[in-house]
Amino acid sequence: MTAASTDGSVAGSPLDGSPLISVAELAAALDSGHPPVLLDIRWQLGGPPGAREFAAGHLPGAHYVDLDRELASPPGAAGRHPLPDPEVFGAALRRAGVSADRPVVVYDAGPATSAARAWWLLHWSGHPDVRVLDGGLAAWRAAGLPESTEQPAAEDGDFKPAPGQLPTLDARQAAELARTGLLLDARAGERYRGEAEPIDPRAGHIPGAVSAPTTENLAADGRFLPAATLAERFRTLGVGKGEVGVYCGSGVTAAHELLALRVAGFGAALYPGSWSEWSGNPDNPVATGHLPG
């Protein structure tokens, strides 16, 4: 495991303070003399390109960042969304105006499943001030706030990624953590149980992993549940008793779980290769059904 400890509170880490920002807080920040950088991270597996949706309407001043091309390396043996090349990632951020001393707010269509990927990557690469718009574009629209179709010009930020500031796991470490600590599987329950697998080579889960679907982090309106409610959920799953890791299909929605854990006051490590890497190696064992006990 690399970087910091992954058990208990994350107080004293670069993630101090809430990782979320409300619509009202963001609107006030944008009206201030020092607005944050806005990054639009709309993406969905098998869905229309986020750039097309961005062009049809986005938060004023936002820049679109492509998850597949700029927040991940090309798919391969390391999974469908390996961690990005720091040079490619950094260049995309600088074009969007990201600088080391300027706050960043990331958002997506609503549930933060892709925005959380950008949130995690920015902290992993050393940016100290990144938050996720709670409820995303859906919450912004529900508040009746303005949108824009203007394509922003490239900016000249100065942020240079320094990867490794948050903990990660490789396949061996993930398997070990499933035996000795707690490894959470953030995918839908039917994928964990092996009842369905729409995209990866094999169905099931890493032996010993515990099912913790990201959908259970959210209220019906797409906003995160209160911190106390999330903390109780994660304690029930075993968080707080030792080291914790998280994986999903390709390392995207696992970042959403990490964001929810952070809201609840916990830290955890990401397995970037996730199930797409694990299931692609025929030597890796696969479990199905519910975790015994």
N, C-alpha and C positions, 0 to 999 in steps of 0.2 A: 504494500500500500504506500502511496506517495503522499506527501504534504502532511496536513495537520491531522490531529486526532479526530475521530468521528463519533465520539460518544458524549452524551450530555449536552450542556449548554454551549452555545458558540459565542458567548460574551467574550469580548476582547479580540475577536477576529475581525477581518475586513468587512464582515456582514453585520456589524452592530447596527441597531436601528431597524425599523420595519422595512422589509423588502418590497412592500406594496405601496402604491399611491392611489388615492381615490380620484374619481373624476373631478370632484370639487377642488381638491388639492392641486391637481394638474392644471386645471383651468386657471387657478390663481397664479401658479408658477409661470404659465405661458404669458400672463398679463404683466408679469414683473419685468424689471429691467434686465434680468439675467435668466432667461428661460433655459430649460434643459434641452439637450439634444433628444429628438424624438426618432425612434426607429420602429418601423412597421415590419413585423415578422410574420405576416399572414402566410400560412402554409397548411395543407392537409394532405394526408397520405392518399394518393390516387385522385385528388381533387384538381380543380382548375388552378393554373399558375397564380401565385399570390400577386405577381406584378400586374396581372390583368385587373384584379380586384382593387389593387392600390390605385391604378389609373382611373378607376371609376369613382373613387372617393376615399379620402384619408384625412387624418388629423392635420390641420394646417401646420405647415413647416416640417412635416415628417419626411424621412427618407426611407425608401424600401430597401431591405436587405434580404437577399435570397438565401433561404436556409440550405437548400441542396448544394448550391455552388459556393457560398461564402461562409456558411456556418458549419461546413462539413467538408472533408476530403472525399474524393471519388469512392464509390462503394467497391468492396473487394473482400479479401479474406478477413479483414478487420471489422467487417460489418457493413450495414447499409449507410450509416452516417458516422464514419470515423471522425475523430477530432480534426478540426481544420488545420491546414497549413498556416502557421502564424503570419507568414508574409501575405497570403491571400486574405486572411481574416483581417489583418491590420490595415491593408489597403482599402478594403471595403468600409471599415469603420472610419478611417480618415476621410474618405470621400463623403461620408455622411456627417462630417464635422465633429467626430468624437475626439476629444482632447482629455488629457489626464486630469485637468483641473475643472472640468465642466460636468455637471450631473447628466446622467442619461436615463431616459424613461423608454421602456420597450413595451410594445403592445401587439396583440393579434386580433382576430375576429371577436374573441370573447373569453374563452376559458383559460387562456395563458399556456396552453399545451406546447405551442411553438415559441411564444415570447420567453418562456422560462429557459429555453435552450440558449437564447442570447444573453439573458440575465446570468446564467451559470457561466457561460463562456467568458463574458466580460470580467467577472470576478476571478475566474480561474486564470485569466491572463493578466490580472493585476489592477483592473480599474476599481477605484475605491467607492464609487457612488453610482449605483445602478438600481433602479426600481422598476417594478412591473405594474402597469395600469390594471387595477383590479376590475374585472368585468370587461376589459378591453374595449374595442370599438362598439360593441353592442351596448355597453353601459354609457359610452359617450353619446351615442345616438338616442338612447332612451332619455337622456337629460336634455335633449333638444339643442345640443351644442353644434357649432358650425363644422362643416367639412370643406375640403378643397380638392380640386382635380388638377391643380398646378403641379407640374413636374419640377421639383427643386433642382437648382444647379448644384454641381459638385462643389463641395467645400474643401477646406484645407486643415483638417484636424491634425493633432500631433501625437495621438495615442499610439504607442508601440507595445504590442503584447509581450508579456513576460510569462509564458505558460508555466503551470505547475503550482499555482497559489491555492488551489483547492485539491482535496484528495481524490484519487482515482484508483480503480482496481483493474487488473488484467484478469484473464479467464481463470488462471490458477488461483489468484487471490480471492476471486469471487467464490469459487468452489470451496476454498478453505473457510471463508467467512460464513458460508451457509452451514458449515459444520460447527464452527466455534463461536460465532456471534449471531448476527441477524442480517439476512439478505432478503430485501423486499422486492417482489415482482410487481411492477406498476401497471402491467397490462390488464386488460379485461379478464374477468374470472374464467370465461370459457377458453381463452387462450392459455392461461395458466394451467387449467385442468387438462388441456390437450383435446378438448372437444372440437376446437376449430383453430385453423392456422391459415390465414388468408395470404400470407406472403413469404414466410421464412421456411427453410428446408424441412424442419421437423416440428411436430406439435408436442407441447408439454412445457416443463420448466426445469430449471437447474435443481438437482436433488437437494432438499433441505430448505429451499427458498420458501418464503411466506407470501401468500397472495395479499396485495394491498392496492387495488385498482385506483388510479388517479381520480376517477369520476367521484369517488367518495370523499374527495377533498373539497368539493364545491357544493354550494347551495343551488337551488333551482334556477336562480337568475344568472348563474355562471360566475358569481363572485366566490371567493374563498370563505369557508366556514370560519367562525371566530377562533382566535388562537387557542382558547381554553378547550373548545370542542375538538380541534385538531390534536391538541396535546393528549387528550383523553383517548382519541382514536389510536394514536401511535403508541401510547403506553400499553394499551390493550394488545397491540401487536407485538410488544416486547421491546420497544424503543426505550432507551434510558438505562438499560442493564449492561451495556457493553458496546462494542463497535458495531456500526450499522453501514450496510451498503445497499444500493438501489440499482436495479436494471429494468429495462423495458424491452421493446422490440429492437430498437436501433440507437438508444441513448438520447432520444428526444423527449418523450413523455416522462422518462425517469427524472429529467431536470424539473418537471412539474412537481413530482413527489419531493424532490429536494427543496423546492421552493416552499411547499406546504410544511415540510419539516422545519424549515427556517422560521416560518410564521409561528410555529408551535414552540420554537426555542431550542430545536435540536439540530445537530450537524450530522452529515453522513457522506459517504464516498460514492462516487458514480462509477459504474462499470460501463465505459463508453461503447464497447463492442456489443454488449447486451445479447439478447437472444439471437439476433441475426448472425453474430459471430459464433456464439456457442453452438447453435444448432447446425451451423455449416461445417463443423468439424465432427466427422463420424466417430472419432475417438472419445468425444464427450458424452457422458451418460445423460439420459433424459428421464425425468419422472413425470407421471400423469396422475390425475385425480387430485384429491385433497391431501394436504400434508397430514400424516398420521398424528393423532393426539391433538 
